[in-house]
């Protein structure tokens, strides 16, 4: 299936696409029905896969749309930039999500001001969609990047990111490095633009012992490292652009307020939809959600808001070193 999110993040459209889906799943005909069939439109999306909004569709449409969103393979498109993603091949990599697209939307003024030949680093790249968007957007502006470098601790993530970047690279040099959980960021050289969308869901250490070492949803230590050491990764005049969640900003925002000029580029309220955290079906989940509500400021709505009880605020911050 193909998921298209418009540049202003005001609409998400889902399509069945190609013979395997149209002929194999819908028993349609490419000759009669075309190579793409529109499945549904979701205004003002707050999730890429939104089970509650899918459930509000008429019954027959609901069942079809739900089936397509359950497929492991999808093509995601934002502002003309596309990525093919297959969760069955790369189960340890997160598919591009709503915070990915919020980051891309917010990058517009930063990319507009970039000089030709700018270099880009994405830290914790995951699928690499943000780096891919920056690279393609710079090229469309007539100022192609000289280099795009991606870093992650997950080999599957680098495989996905490098595949997408190298297919679209043209004249841009694409490089990557594999980090290790708990180690300091090891990146040679300096960059004009450093991008990061870190995991940000903290939990109390007494749930699992040394929580920071085995929590795939928490990357707050990386935020601290970049706040303290990010200057050495930036060229003069460069910017660090990152996603900051309300679940960690009480801890992490002061790190950047000291020593950085911080500008908010975009904000969005979104549900927290990580079932290991929000299900309430396990003792760990119940303790985790209680901690987030009581300590980290998780917003809880009763009755649920737009189908979801737990919400967070995402901010895209542009950080430039103070003189």
C-alpha positions in Angstrom: 0.0 0.0 0.0 1.0 3.6 -0.4 0.5 6.2 2.3 0.8 9.9 1.2 1.0 12.7 3.8 0.7 16.2 2.4 3.5 18.8 3.1 1.5 20.7 5.7 0.5 17.6 7.6 -3.2 18.3 7.1 -4.1 15.1 5.3 -3.1 11.4 5.0 -4.3 9.3 2.0 -4.1 5.5 1.8 -4.0 3.6 -1.5 -3.9 0.0 -2.7 -1.2 -0.1 -5.3 0.1 -2.6 -7.9 -1.0 -6.0 -9.1 -0.3 -7.8 -5.8 -2.8 -5.7 -3.9 -5.4 -4.7 -6.5 -5.6 -8.1 -8.2 -4.4 -10.4 -5.4 -6.2 -8.8 -2.4 -9.1 -6.9 -3.9 -9.6 -9.2 -6.9 -9.6 -6.1 -9.1 -8.1 -5.4 -12.5 -5.3 -3.1 -13.4 -6.9 -2.6 -16.8 -10.3 -1.7 -15.4 -9.4 -0.2 -12.0 -6.0 1.3 -12.7 -2.7 0.8 -10.8 -3.9 2.6 -7.7 -7.1 2.5 -5.8 -7.9 5.1 -3.1 -8.8 3.5 0.2 -9.4 6.4 2.6 -8.5 10.0 3.6 -7.7 11.0 7.1 -7.7 14.8 7.8 -5.3 16.2 10.3 -3.5 12.9 11.1 -1.9 12.4 14.5 -0.8 8.9 13.7 0.2 7.1 10.5 -1.7 4.0 11.5 -4.7 5.2 13.5 -6.9 2.2 14.6 -9.5 4.4 16.2 -10.1 6.5 13.0 -10.1 3.4 10.9 -12.8 2.0 13.1 -15.0 5.0 12.4 -15.2 4.2 8.7 -18.2 2.4 7.3 -18.0 -1.3 8.0 -17.0 -2.6 4.6 -14.5 0.2 4.1 -13.2 -0.2 7.6 -12.4 -3.9 7.2 -10.6 -3.4 3.9 -8.6 -0.4 5.2 -7.7 -2.2 8.4 -6.4 -5.2 6.4 -4.2 -3.0 4.2 -2.7 -1.2 7.2 -1.8 -4.6 8.7 0.4 -5.4 5.7 4.1 -5.5 6.5 5.1 -3.7 3.2 4.2 -0.1 2.6 5.4 2.9 0.5 5.4 6.1 2.5 5.4 9.5 0.7 5.8 13.0 2.1 6.2 16.1 0.0 7.1 14.0 -3.0 9.8 12.0 -1.2 9.1 8.3 -1.0 10.5 5.3 0.8 9.6 1.6 0.5 9.5 -0.2 3.9 9.0 -3.8 4.7 8.6 -4.6 8.4 8.8 -8.4 7.7 12.4 -7.9 6.5 13.4 -5.4 9.0 11.4 -6.1 12.2 13.9 -4.1 14.4 13.4 -0.9 12.5 10.6 1.6 13.1 8.6 2.6 10.1 8.4 6.4 9.4 5.8 7.8 11.7 4.0 11.1 12.4 7.0 12.6 14.3 9.1 11.7 11.2 6.9 13.8 9.0 6.6 16.6 11.5 10.3 16.9 11.5 10.4 17.0 7.7 7.8 19.7 7.6 9.7 21.8 10.2 13.0 21.5 8.3 11.7 23.8 5.4 13.2 27.1 6.7 16.5 25.4 7.7 16.9 23.8 4.2 15.9 27.0 2.5 18.8 28.8 4.2 21.4 26.0 3.5 24.3 26.8 1.2 25.1 24.6 -1.8 27.2 21.6 -0.7 25.9 21.5 2.9 26.7 18.3 4.8 24.0 16.4 6.8 24.3 14.0 9.8 21.3 12.1 11.1 21.9 10.6 14.6 19.8 7.5 15.4 18.6 7.4 11.8 16.2 4.5 12.0 14.7 4.1 8.6 16.6 7.1 7.4 13.6 8.9 6.0 14.5 12.3 7.6 18.0 12.2 6.1 16.5 11.1 2.8 14.0 14.0 2.9 16.8 16.5 3.7 18.9 15.2 0.8 16.2 15.3 -1.8 14.8 18.6 -0.6 18.2 20.2 -0.8 18.6 18.9 -4.4 15.2 20.3 -5.4 16.3 23.7 -4.1 19.3 23.6 -6.4 21.7 23.2 -3.5 22.5 19.5 -3.3 24.2 18.2 -0.2 27.9 17.2 -0.4 27.5 14.4 2.1 24.8 12.7 4.1 26.0 10.5 7.0 23.7 8.3 9.1 24.4 6.7 12.5 22.5 4.1 14.4 23.1 1.3 16.9 20.8 -1.1 14.9 22.4 -2.8 11.8 19.0 -3.3 10.2 18.3 0.4 10.4 21.6 1.2 8.6 20.6 -1.3 5.9 17.3 0.3 5.3 18.6 3.9 5.4 21.6 3.2 3.2 19.5 1.4 0.6 17.1 4.4 0.4 19.8 7.0 0.4 22.1 5.3 -2.1 19.2 4.9 -4.6 18.5 8.6 -4.5 22.0 10.0 -3.9 23.0 11.3 -7.4 26.1 13.4 -6.6 25.8 13.3 -2.8 28.2 11.1 -0.9 26.3 8.7 1.4 28.2 7.3 4.4 27.2 5.5 7.6 28.6 4.3 10.9 27.4 1.8 13.4 27.2 2.9 17.0 27.1 0.8 20.2 24.4 1.2 22.9 25.9 3.1 25.9 28.9 4.4 24.0 29.6 8.0 23.2 28.7 9.2 19.7 31.7 8.6 17.4 31.5 10.6 14.3 34.4 12.1 12.4 34.3 15.5 10.9 31.8 18.4 11.2 28.4 19.0 9.6 26.2 21.9 8.6 23.1 20.2 9.8 22.7 17.6 12.5 19.3 15.9 12.7 17.9 13.7 15.5 14.6 12.1 16.4 15.5 10.1 19.5 13.5 7.6 21.5 12.1 9.6 24.5 9.9 7.4 26.7 11.6 7.2 30.0 10.8 4.7 32.7 11.9 4.2 36.4 15.0 2.1 36.9 13.3 -0.1 39.5 11.1 -1.6 36.8 14.0 -3.4 35.2 17.2 -2.5 36.9 19.5 -0.5 34.7 16.6 0.7 32.5 18.7 2.9 30.2 20.5 -0.1 28.9 17.6 -2.1 27.7 14.8 0.4 26.9 14.5 0.8 23.1 12.1 3.7 23.6 14.5 5.9 25.6 17.3 8.0 24.1 17.5 10.8 26.6 21.2 10.2 27.3 21.8 11.0 23.6 20.0 14.3 24.0 22.3 15.1 26.9 25.4 14.2 24.9 24.4 16.4 22.0 23.6 19.3 24.3 27.0 19.0 25.9 29.1 17.9 22.9 27.1 18.8 19.8 29.2 21.8 19.0 32.1 19.6 18.0 30.0 18.0 15.3 28.8 21.3 13.8 30.5 23.5 11.2 30.4 27.3 12.0 26.9 28.5 11.4 25.5 25.0 11.6 22.3 23.9 13.3 21.1 20.9 15.4 17.4 20.1 14.7 15.7 17.6 17.0 12.4 16.2 18.2 11.7 16.9 21.9 8.7 15.2 23.6 6.9 16.5 26.6 7.7 13.2 28.2 11.3 14.3 28.6 11.5 18.0 28.1 11.4 18.8 31.8 14.7 16.9 32.1 16.3 17.6 28.7 15.2 21.1 27.7 17.4 22.8 30.3 20.4 21.1 28.8 19.9 23.0 25.6 18.7 26.3 27.2 22.2 26.4 28.7 24.7 27.1 25.8 22.3 27.0 22.8 20.0 29.4 21.1 16.8 27.3 20.9 14.0 28.0 18.4 10.7 26.1 18.2 10.0 25.2 14.5 6.8 23.2 15.0 4.6 21.5 17.6 2.0 18.8 17.5 -0.1 17.0 20.1 -0.1 13.2 19.4 -1.3 10.0 21.2 1.3 7.9 22.9 0.7 4.5 21.1 3.3 2.1 22.3 1.5 -1.0 23.6 4.3 -2.1 25.8 3.7 1.1 27.7 0.0 1.9 27.3 -1.7 -1.5 27.3 -2.2 -1.7 31.1 -2.3 -5.5 30.7 0.9 -6.2 32.5 2.3 -5.1 35.9 5.2 -3.4 34.1 2.9 -1.5 31.8 0.7 -0.3 34.7 3.8 0.9 36.6 5.3 2.5 33.5 2.2 4.5 32.6 1.8 5.5 36.3 5.3 6.8 36.3 4.9 8.8 33.0 1.7 10.3 34.3 3.0 11.2 37.8 6.6 12.1 37.0 7.0 12.9 33.3 3.8 14.9 32.6 2.0 12.4 30.3 -1.5 13.9 29.5 -4.3 11.4 30.3 -7.8 12.1 28.9 -10.9 10.5 30.4 -13.0 10.0 28.3 -10.4 9.4 25.6 -9.6 12.2 23.2 -10.0 11.1 19.5 -9.9 7.5 20.7 -6.8 7.7 22.8 -6.3 8.3 26.6 -2.6 9.1 26.7 -1.1 12.1 24.8 2.2 13.9 24.5 3.4 17.1 22.9 6.1 17.0 20.2 8.3 20.0 19.5 10.8 20.4 16.7 13.7 22.5 18.1 16.4 24.2 16.1 19.5 24.7 18.3 22.5 26.9 17.4 25.5 27.3 19.7 25.7 30.5 21.6 28.9 32.4 21.0 
